[in-house]
Amino acid sequence: IQRVLTAVRARAEAESDIPLASLPGEAWPIASGIWARARGSEIEFNWMGDCIALELSTGAVIGPVDAAVGESTQLRGIDKLTREGVWAQVRADRRRGFDARTPLFGLRPNVVHMPAPVVRPANTGDGYVLMSDGFYRLIEPYGMYDGPALARAIKDKGLTGLISELRTFEASDAACAMPRVKRADDACALWLECV
């Protein structure tokens, strides 16, 4: 990962009209991701940022739950802020995250090492869902499901059915009474089954 991100940064520096080092922390492009790698009878999960996984047999969450709900936690009391105040808070949070060298995909120097992987069994029939924080909102902060209930709903409704349910819920709260910056965040998920 570090080798790839270092090469991408070198290319961005070569093609940029302004020095990348002149950008404040909140202006640096960032992304999150999670991946799984089969290793014999085990599956290894690792991530950068706020993407997580769900173990379908137990409903256990794998990954950085605090990061996945971080935006909502940071925006408690958002109803007391002006729109400018909200964006000032978001910029400050992004800058703090950049300065703290939070593990994220991006162009900043000194790419952070990823956390230690989480390893689970890879028994035939076991299932896992890799998801963005936008999909995880079904659990928190929206409270539509807990982990085990979401695991059952994934099997019953499928991922597209749950994304539709998520978007319907968000549309019903167009004024963003539920604390969030965007009416609808990216919501993607990938269902893996061990064979």
Summary of the structure (lengths in Angstrom):
residues: 195
radius of gyration: 18.2
end to end distance: 27.4
largest distance: 53.0
contacts: 544
relative contact order: 0.19
helix: 41%
strand: 19%
